[in-house]
Amino acid sequence: MAEIVNTAPKFVSMLGAEARPENASVAILLGTAERQKFGLEFDAGVAPAVIAALSGLLGKVASALPADQRPQQQVLQTTGMAFGINEQGQPGIILSLEGGAELMLALTLSDLPALKEMVDQALEAADLDQRH
C-alpha cells in the first residue's frame, strides 16, 4: 500500500450521495460512530475502481470473520446489464446501477461456463419459486 498521508476516521454509515456532472465527479456523505459527517468526492474515472477495490477487500474481511460476525451488506440495485469487451479484449458484464452509473466486471474465458451454470441455476430457482 502507498504511504498514507492523511487517515480518515472509520465510517459506519452512508448518509447520502450525489452526482456532480459539472465536476465530472460523484460525492458521498459518510458518518462515523461519533455522528460526525464527512464528504468524499471522486473523479468519475476513478469511481469504478474504488467500488471494485472496496468490494474485493470486503470479501477478504468477511471471509476472515465468523459467520455470525459478518457485516450486513447494503445491496446495490442494478437497473440493467449488457455484455461487453474491454480494451484488453476480455469479455465482461456491464452492470447499470441506480443513478445511471455503470460498472464493468471483466471475466476470463474460463469464467464463462461457470457464469452460464450460475445463471441457469438462478433461472431454475426462480421458476421453482413461481410454481409454489
C-alpha positions as CSV (number, residue, x, y, z in Angstrom):
1,M,0.0,0.0,0.0
2,A,1.2,3.5,-0.7
3,E,2.2,5.8,2.1
4,I,-0.8,7.1,4.0
5,V,-0.6,10.9,4.4
6,N,-4.0,11.6,6.0
7,T,-6.1,9.0,7.7
8,A,-9.9,9.4,7.7
9,P,-11.9,8.0,10.6
10,K,-13.8,4.7,10.4
11,F,-17.1,5.3,8.6
12,V,-20.1,3.3,9.9
13,S,-22.9,4.7,7.7
14,M,-23.5,6.1,4.3
15,L,-25.8,9.2,4.7
16,G,-26.1,10.3,1.1
17,A,-24.6,10.6,-2.4
18,E,-24.9,12.8,-5.4
19,A,-23.7,13.1,-9.0
20,R,-21.7,16.2,-9.8
21,P,-21.7,16.4,-13.6
22,E,-20.2,19.9,-13.6
23,N,-17.1,18.5,-11.9
24,A,-17.3,15.0,-13.6
25,S,-17.4,13.5,-10.2
26,V,-19.5,11.7,-7.6
27,A,-19.7,12.6,-3.9
28,I,-20.7,10.6,-0.9
29,L,-21.6,11.7,2.6
30,L,-20.4,9.2,5.3
31,G,-20.9,9.1,9.1
32,T,-18.8,7.9,12.0
33,A,-19.9,6.2,15.2
34,E,-19.5,9.5,16.9
35,R,-22.1,11.0,14.5
36,Q,-19.5,13.1,12.6
37,K,-20.2,13.7,8.9
38,F,-17.5,13.6,6.2
39,G,-17.9,14.2,2.5
40,L,-15.7,12.5,-0.1
41,E,-15.6,13.4,-3.8
42,F,-14.3,11.0,-6.5
43,D,-13.5,11.8,-10.1
44,A,-15.9,9.8,-12.3
45,G,-12.9,8.0,-13.9
46,V,-11.7,6.5,-10.6
47,A,-15.1,5.7,-9.0
48,P,-15.5,2.3,-10.6
49,A,-12.0,1.2,-9.5
50,V,-12.8,2.4,-5.9
51,I,-16.1,0.4,-6.0
52,A,-14.2,-2.7,-7.2
53,A,-11.4,-2.3,-4.7
54,L,-13.8,-1.9,-1.8
55,S,-15.9,-4.9,-2.9
56,G,-12.8,-7.1,-3.2
57,L,-11.3,-6.1,0.1
58,L,-14.7,-6.6,1.8
59,G,-14.6,-10.2,0.7
60,K,-11.3,-10.7,2.4
61,V,-12.5,-9.1,5.6
62,A,-15.8,-11.0,5.6
63,S,-14.2,-14.4,4.9
64,A,-11.9,-13.9,7.9
65,L,-14.8,-13.3,10.3
66,P,-17.0,-16.0,11.9
67,A,-20.4,-16.2,10.1
68,D,-22.3,-14.6,12.9
69,Q,-20.0,-11.6,12.9
70,R,-20.0,-10.8,9.2
71,P,-21.4,-7.4,8.4
72,Q,-24.8,-6.9,6.8
73,Q,-24.2,-5.6,3.3
74,Q,-26.2,-3.0,1.6
75,V,-27.4,-4.2,-1.8
76,L,-26.5,-2.4,-5.0
77,Q,-29.6,-2.5,-7.2
78,T,-29.0,-3.0,-10.9
79,T,-31.2,-1.4,-13.5
80,G,-29.8,-3.4,-16.4
81,M,-26.9,-5.3,-17.7
82,A,-25.2,-6.0,-21.0
83,F,-22.3,-8.0,-22.4
84,G,-19.1,-6.1,-23.3
85,I,-15.5,-6.5,-24.2
86,N,-12.9,-4.2,-22.6
87,E,-9.8,-2.6,-24.2
88,Q,-7.7,-5.7,-23.4
89,G,-10.2,-8.0,-25.2
90,Q,-11.6,-9.6,-22.1
91,P,-15.4,-10.4,-22.1
92,G,-17.4,-8.9,-19.3
93,I,-20.7,-7.9,-17.9
94,I,-21.6,-4.2,-17.7
95,L,-23.9,-3.6,-14.8
96,S,-26.1,-0.4,-14.9
97,L,-26.7,0.8,-11.3
98,E,-29.3,3.0,-9.8
99,G,-28.5,6.6,-10.6
100,G,-27.0,5.7,-14.0
101,A,-23.5,4.6,-13.1
102,E,-22.0,1.6,-14.9
103,L,-19.6,-1.0,-13.6
104,M,-17.9,-3.5,-15.9
105,L,-16.8,-6.8,-14.4
106,A,-14.1,-8.3,-16.6
107,L,-14.1,-12.1,-16.9
108,T,-11.7,-14.7,-18.1
109,L,-12.8,-17.1,-20.8
110,S,-12.6,-19.9,-18.2
111,D,-15.2,-17.9,-16.1
112,L,-17.9,-18.1,-18.8
113,P,-19.0,-21.7,-18.4
114,A,-19.3,-21.2,-14.6
115,L,-21.2,-18.0,-15.1
116,K,-23.6,-19.8,-17.5
117,E,-24.2,-22.5,-14.9
118,M,-24.9,-20.0,-12.2
119,V,-27.4,-18.2,-14.5
120,D,-29.1,-21.4,-15.3
121,Q,-29.4,-22.3,-11.6
122,A,-30.8,-18.9,-10.8
123,L,-33.4,-19.2,-13.6
124,E,-34.4,-22.7,-12.3
125,A,-34.7,-21.4,-8.8
126,A,-36.9,-18.5,-10.0
127,D,-39.0,-20.9,-12.0
128,L,-39.5,-23.2,-9.0
129,D,-40.4,-20.2,-6.8
130,Q,-43.1,-19.1,-9.2
131,R,-44.6,-22.6,-9.3
132,H,-45.1,-22.6,-5.5
